[in-house]
């Protein structure tokens, strides 16, 4: 795994490790690190996957080397695999909410 892929994967792990899985309202809440007036959340597995893939891509892009303004590598090549692997670690919480991985 390249260093920028590792940073992006660690971001996904961090988000899930610090998330609140609310079974009562079927929502995953994330701690907002910058905007304390807004709490990012996901109300479905589709939203959760998209949020995590977007975060992965953001960090991948921030850390990946650039050559002539072009990022070396494509986050879309690895984001699904990383997110799926991370979600497997939270299968119990997701299943308790009625969500399937």
ZALUMMI-510559 format. One record per atom (N, C-alpha, C, O): residue number from 1; atom name; x, z, y. Coordinates in nm, 3 decimals. Atoms other than C-alpha are relative to their C-alpha. Last residue first. Layout:
% residues N
NUM	CA	X	Z	Y
...
//
This chain:
% residues 101
101	N	-0.124	0.062	-0.048
101	CA	-2.290	0.416	-0.461
101	C	0.004	-0.144	-0.048
101	O	0.100	-0.216	-0.019
100	N	-0.082	0.051	0.108
100	CA	-2.649	0.524	-0.505
100	C	0.123	-0.069	0.058
100	O	0.114	-0.142	0.157
99	N	-0.070	0.124	-0.027
99	CA	-2.821	0.741	-0.246
99	C	0.084	-0.038	-0.121
99	O	0.142	0.049	-0.187
98	N	0.076	0.111	0.057
98	CA	-3.083	1.001	-0.334
98	C	0.064	-0.134	0.023
98	O	-0.001	-0.238	0.006
97	N	0.083	0.055	-0.106
97	CA	-2.938	1.262	-0.098
97	C	-0.087	-0.115	-0.050
97	O	-0.167	-0.171	0.024
96	N	0.093	-0.108	-0.039
96	CA	-2.807	1.464	-0.393
96	C	-0.093	-0.048	0.111
96	O	-0.204	0.004	0.127
95	N	0.109	-0.001	0.099
95	CA	-2.655	1.137	-0.520
95	C	-0.104	0.107	0.034
95	O	-0.223	0.087	0.011
94	N	0.083	0.119	-0.024
94	CA	-2.452	1.111	-0.199
94	C	-0.117	-0.008	-0.096
94	O	-0.228	-0.044	-0.057
93	N	0.074	-0.020	-0.126
93	CA	-2.323	1.467	-0.225
93	C	-0.094	-0.118	0.027
93	O	-0.207	-0.098	0.071
92	N	0.096	-0.109	0.019
92	CA	-2.230	1.423	-0.592
92	C	-0.085	0.021	0.125
92	O	-0.207	0.035	0.117
91	N	0.116	0.046	0.077
91	CA	-2.070	1.082	-0.534
91	C	-0.106	0.109	-0.014
91	O	-0.225	0.081	-0.002
90	N	0.115	-0.072	-0.058
90	CA	-1.837	1.211	-0.262
90	C	-0.129	-0.038	-0.071
90	O	-0.238	-0.027	-0.014
89	N	-0.036	-0.142	-0.011
89	CA	-1.506	1.117	-0.431
89	C	-0.115	0.085	0.054
89	O	-0.110	0.208	0.044
88	N	0.007	-0.056	0.136
88	CA	-1.663	0.784	-0.534
88	C	0.033	0.150	0.002
88	O	-0.020	0.226	-0.079
87	N	0.138	-0.042	0.025
87	CA	-1.716	0.714	-0.164
87	C	-0.016	0.061	-0.138
87	O	-0.099	0.150	-0.157
86	N	0.025	-0.123	-0.074
86	CA	-1.339	0.709	-0.106
86	C	-0.141	0.053	-0.027
86	O	-0.160	0.173	-0.043
85	N	-0.078	-0.106	0.064
85	CA	-1.285	0.451	-0.381
85	C	-0.026	0.135	0.069
85	O	-0.042	0.237	0.002
84	N	0.064	-0.031	0.129
84	CA	-1.566	0.234	-0.247
84	C	0.071	0.114	-0.071
84	O	0.007	0.204	-0.125
83	N	0.124	-0.073	-0.027
83	CA	-1.426	0.256	0.107
83	C	-0.069	0.038	-0.130
83	O	-0.116	0.151	-0.144
82	N	-0.036	-0.134	-0.050
82	CA	-1.076	0.157	-0.005
82	C	-0.125	0.084	0.022
82	O	-0.129	0.200	-0.017
81	N	-0.061	-0.077	0.109
81	CA	-1.198	-0.134	-0.217
81	C	0.030	0.143	0.043
81	O	0.004	0.237	-0.030
80	N	0.103	-0.036	0.099
80	CA	-1.432	-0.260	0.054
80	C	0.056	0.086	-0.112
80	O	-0.006	0.184	-0.153
79	N	0.091	-0.105	-0.048
79	CA	-1.164	-0.244	0.326
79	C	-0.104	0.042	-0.103
79	O	-0.128	0.161	-0.120
78	N	-0.013	-0.128	0.070
78	CA	-0.887	-0.429	0.139
78	C	-0.106	0.103	0.036
78	O	-0.116	0.205	-0.032
77	N	-0.053	0.017	0.136
77	CA	-0.900	-0.801	0.219
77	C	-0.003	0.130	-0.080
77	O	-0.006	0.128	-0.203
76	N	0.111	0.036	0.088
76	CA	-1.129	-0.747	0.518
76	C	0.045	-0.023	-0.144
76	O	-0.037	-0.027	-0.236
75	N	0.064	-0.120	0.053
75	CA	-0.845	-0.562	0.691
75	C	-0.114	-0.031	-0.097
75	O	-0.148	0.052	-0.181
74	N	0.141	0.003	-0.035
74	CA	-0.656	-0.891	0.721
74	C	-0.067	0.123	-0.061
74	O	-0.066	0.140	-0.183
73	N	0.092	-0.054	0.098
73	CA	-0.280	-0.905	0.722
73	C	-0.142	-0.003	0.053
73	O	-0.166	-0.024	0.172
72	N	-0.049	0.035	0.133
72	CA	-0.022	-0.953	0.995
72	C	-0.088	0.069	-0.104
72	O	-0.083	0.191	-0.118
71	N	-0.019	-0.115	0.089
71	CA	-0.214	-0.934	1.320
71	C	0.042	-0.050	-0.137
71	O	-0.015	-0.145	-0.191
70	N	0.080	0.012	0.122
70	CA	-0.164	-1.237	1.543
70	C	0.033	0.117	-0.092
70	O	0.150	0.141	-0.124
69	N	0.138	-0.037	-0.026
69	CA	-0.048	-1.189	1.902
69	C	-0.092	-0.009	-0.120
69	O	-0.213	0.009	-0.107
68	N	0.058	0.099	-0.091
68	CA	0.277	-1.379	1.847
68	C	-0.149	0.025	0.021
68	O	-0.228	-0.069	0.031
67	N	-0.100	0.101	-0.027
67	CA	0.354	-1.152	1.553
67	C	-0.066	-0.110	0.081
67	O	-0.158	-0.176	0.033
66	N	0.047	0.124	-0.062
66	CA	0.161	-0.832	1.525
66	C	0.119	-0.093	0.021
66	O	0.230	-0.050	0.052
65	N	-0.092	0.071	-0.089
65	CA	0.232	-0.542	1.291
65	C	-0.063	-0.130	0.050
65	O	-0.142	-0.195	-0.018
64	N	-0.061	0.118	0.062
64	CA	-0.064	-0.349	1.153
64	C	0.093	-0.069	0.099
64	O	0.065	-0.075	0.219
63	N	-0.131	-0.029	0.058
63	CA	-0.124	-0.002	1.303
63	C	0.071	-0.122	-0.059
63	O	0.192	-0.119	-0.078
62	N	-0.084	-0.076	-0.093
62	CA	-0.414	-0.062	1.543
62	C	0.142	0.018	-0.052
62	O	0.237	0.021	0.027
61	N	-0.040	0.087	-0.109
61	CA	-0.568	-0.336	1.329
61	C	0.094	0.070	0.097
61	O	0.187	0.009	0.150
60	N	-0.086	0.103	0.057
60	CA	-0.577	-0.114	1.021
60	C	0.057	-0.087	0.111
60	O	0.177	-0.111	0.118
59	N	-0.131	-0.063	0.019
59	CA	-0.719	0.169	1.232
59	C	0.099	-0.099	-0.059
59	O	0.215	-0.101	-0.018
58	N	-0.054	-0.041	-0.129
58	CA	-1.007	-0.042	1.362
58	C	0.140	0.058	-0.015
58	O	0.230	0.022	0.061
57	N	-0.051	0.118	-0.069
57	CA	-1.065	-0.212	1.027
57	C	0.064	0.034	0.134
57	O	0.165	-0.024	0.172
56	N	-0.118	0.047	0.073
56	CA	-1.099	0.120	0.845
56	C	0.064	-0.117	0.076
56	O	0.185	-0.117	0.099
55	N	-0.107	-0.094	-0.033
55	CA	-1.339	0.248	1.110
55	C	0.131	-0.040	-0.068
55	O	0.238	-0.034	-0.007
54	N	-0.035	0.022	-0.140
54	CA	-1.553	-0.064	1.072
54	C	0.114	0.091	0.044
54	O	0.207	0.047	0.111
53	N	-0.077	0.125	-0.005
53	CA	-1.544	-0.033	0.693
53	C	0.043	-0.032	0.143
53	O	0.155	-0.079	0.164
52	N	-0.133	-0.028	0.055
52	CA	-1.651	0.332	0.719
52	C	0.088	-0.125	0.000
52	O	0.207	-0.117	0.028
51	N	-0.072	-0.089	-0.092
51	CA	-1.941	0.250	0.953
51	C	0.142	0.024	-0.050
51	O	0.237	0.015	0.028
50	N	-0.038	0.079	-0.117
50	CA	-2.050	-0.045	0.738
50	C	0.080	0.083	0.098
50	O	0.181	0.036	0.152
49	N	-0.107	0.093	0.036
49	CA	-2.043	0.159	0.417
49	C	0.048	-0.078	0.123
49	O	0.169	-0.095	0.142
48	N	-0.120	-0.080	0.027
48	CA	-2.245	0.438	0.577
48	C	0.117	-0.091	-0.034
48	O	0.226	-0.076	0.021
47	N	-0.056	-0.044	-0.129
47	CA	-2.499	0.197	0.725
47	C	0.130	0.076	-0.020
47	O	0.226	0.057	0.056
46	N	-0.046	0.121	-0.069
46	CA	-2.554	0.030	0.384
46	C	0.064	0.036	0.134
46	O	0.172	-0.013	0.166
45	N	-0.129	0.035	0.057
45	CA	-2.572	0.369	0.212
45	C	0.057	-0.123	0.069
45	O	0.178	-0.132	0.090
44	N	0.011	0.074	0.126
44	CA	-2.850	0.468	0.448
44	C	0.141	-0.029	-0.052
44	O	0.239	-0.020	0.022
43	N	0.126	-0.033	0.065
43	CA	-2.916	0.693	0.746
43	C	-0.021	-0.074	-0.132
43	O	-0.125	-0.059	-0.196
42	N	0.045	0.110	0.085
42	CA	-2.564	0.698	0.885
42	C	-0.124	0.046	-0.075
42	O	-0.126	0.155	-0.132
41	N	0.070	-0.033	0.124
41	CA	-2.451	0.916	1.172
41	C	-0.037	-0.127	-0.075
41	O	-0.036	-0.237	-0.020
40	N	0.022	0.116	0.087
40	CA	-2.224	0.922	1.474
40	C	-0.067	0.043	-0.130
40	O	-0.038	0.150	-0.184
39	N	-0.045	-0.027	0.136
39	CA	-2.281	1.232	1.687
39	C	-0.027	-0.124	-0.084
39	O	-0.142	-0.157	-0.111
38	N	0.048	0.095	0.101
38	CA	-2.300	1.160	2.059
38	C	0.059	0.035	-0.136
38	O	0.180	0.054	-0.149
37	N	0.142	0.017	-0.022
37	CA	-2.271	1.399	2.353
37	C	-0.063	-0.092	-0.104
37	O	-0.184	-0.114	-0.103
36	N	0.069	-0.118	0.052
36	CA	-1.930	1.519	2.234
36	C	-0.151	-0.003	0.027
36	O	-0.223	0.087	-0.018
35	N	0.124	-0.011	-0.078
35	CA	-1.788	1.173	2.278
35	C	-0.083	0.114	-0.056
35	O	-0.154	0.098	-0.155
34	N	-0.021	0.036	-0.140
34	CA	-1.424	1.172	2.164
34	C	-0.124	0.022	0.087
34	O	-0.112	0.068	0.201
33	N	-0.128	-0.052	-0.051
33	CA	-1.386	1.327	1.822
33	C	0.019	-0.027	0.148
33	O	0.104	0.035	0.213
32	N	-0.048	0.088	-0.106
32	CA	-1.745	1.291	1.712
32	C	0.124	0.061	0.060
32	O	0.123	0.175	0.106
31	N	-0.045	-0.069	-0.119
31	CA	-1.790	1.474	1.385
31	C	0.050	-0.102	0.101
31	O	0.135	-0.185	0.070
30	N	-0.144	-0.004	-0.019
30	CA	-1.978	1.257	1.141
30	C	0.032	0.076	0.126
30	O	-0.042	0.070	0.224
29	N	-0.045	-0.018	-0.138
29	CA	-2.333	1.309	1.021
29	C	0.151	0.011	0.005
29	O	0.212	0.079	-0.078
28	N	-0.138	-0.045	-0.003
28	CA	-2.463	1.170	0.691
28	C	0.042	0.004	0.147
28	O	0.036	-0.097	0.217
27	N	-0.089	0.058	-0.100
27	CA	-2.841	1.150	0.679
27	C	0.140	0.059	-0.014
27	O	0.157	0.177	-0.046
26	N	-0.060	0.119	0.059
26	CA	-3.112	1.204	0.422
26	C	0.094	-0.072	0.093
26	O	0.088	-0.194	0.107
25	N	0.046	0.118	-0.074
25	CA	-3.315	1.444	0.640
25	C	0.066	-0.129	-0.049
25	O	0.048	-0.234	0.011
24	N	0.135	-0.020	-0.052
24	CA	-3.303	1.745	0.411
24	C	-0.052	-0.123	0.074
24	O	-0.167	-0.163	0.056
23	N	0.098	0.046	0.098
23	CA	-3.001	1.624	0.214
23	C	-0.143	0.012	0.051
23	O	-0.232	-0.060	0.005
22	N	0.124	-0.072	-0.019
22	CA	-2.773	1.652	0.515
22	C	-0.106	-0.055	-0.095
22	O	-0.164	-0.161	-0.070
21	N	0.096	0.073	0.083
21	CA	-2.423	1.545	0.413
21	C	-0.130	0.079	0.002
21	O	-0.143	0.178	-0.070
20	N	0.107	-0.088	0.048
20	CA	-2.205	1.672	0.697
20	C	-0.102	-0.085	-0.074
20	O	-0.160	-0.177	-0.017
19	N	0.140	0.038	-0.020
19	CA	-1.884	1.475	0.741
19	C	-0.093	0.110	-0.050
19	O	-0.056	0.192	-0.134
18	N	0.055	-0.078	-0.111
18	CA	-1.535	1.622	0.778
18	C	-0.146	-0.032	0.029
18	O	-0.201	0.014	0.130
17	N	-0.033	-0.142	0.022
17	CA	-1.398	1.509	0.442
17	C	-0.062	0.089	0.107
17	O	-0.091	0.206	0.082
16	N	0.085	-0.054	0.105
16	CA	-1.580	1.176	0.479
16	C	0.024	0.148	-0.024
16	O	-0.070	0.223	-0.049
15	N	0.140	0.005	-0.044
15	CA	-1.422	1.097	0.814
15	C	-0.093	0.061	-0.104
15	O	-0.181	0.139	-0.070
14	N	0.022	-0.104	-0.102
14	CA	-1.078	1.213	0.702
14	C	-0.146	0.004	0.042
14	O	-0.206	0.112	0.051
13	N	0.002	-0.129	0.069
13	CA	-1.088	0.999	0.386
13	C	-0.029	0.114	0.097
13	O	-0.107	0.205	0.065
12	N	0.124	-0.003	0.078
12	CA	-1.182	0.691	0.589
12	C	-0.013	0.134	-0.071
12	O	-0.119	0.196	-0.070
11	N	0.109	-0.015	-0.097
11	CA	-0.901	0.765	0.837
11	C	-0.135	0.010	-0.072
11	O	-0.218	0.094	-0.038
10	N	0.004	-0.142	-0.037
10	CA	-0.655	0.818	0.552
10	C	-0.110	0.027	0.101
10	O	-0.170	0.135	0.100
9	N	0.062	-0.072	0.112
9	CA	-0.743	0.472	0.420
9	C	-0.010	0.149	0.031
9	O	-0.109	0.213	-0.004
8	N	0.143	0.033	-0.001
8	CA	-0.669	0.320	0.762
8	C	-0.074	0.073	-0.112
8	O	-0.185	0.123	-0.092
7	N	0.060	-0.066	-0.117
7	CA	-0.332	0.497	0.786
7	C	-0.151	-0.022	0.003
7	O	-0.227	0.071	0.030
6	N	0.002	-0.144	0.029
6	CA	-0.244	0.387	0.431
6	C	-0.065	0.077	0.115
6	O	-0.147	0.165	0.092
5	N	0.109	-0.020	0.095
5	CA	-0.340	0.026	0.505
5	C	-0.015	0.148	-0.034
5	O	-0.126	0.198	-0.050
4	N	0.124	0.013	-0.078
4	CA	-0.119	0.038	0.814
4	C	-0.123	0.011	-0.090
4	O	-0.227	0.058	-0.045
3	N	0.024	-0.117	-0.085
3	CA	0.170	0.176	0.607
3	C	-0.130	-0.008	0.080
3	O	-0.198	0.093	0.097
2	N	-0.077	0.010	-0.124
2	CA	0.137	-0.098	0.339
2	C	-0.033	0.119	0.091
2	O	-0.141	0.177	0.077
1	N	0.086	0.000	-0.117
1	CA	0.000	0.000	0.000
1	C	0.090	0.000	0.124
1	O	0.185	0.078	0.134
//
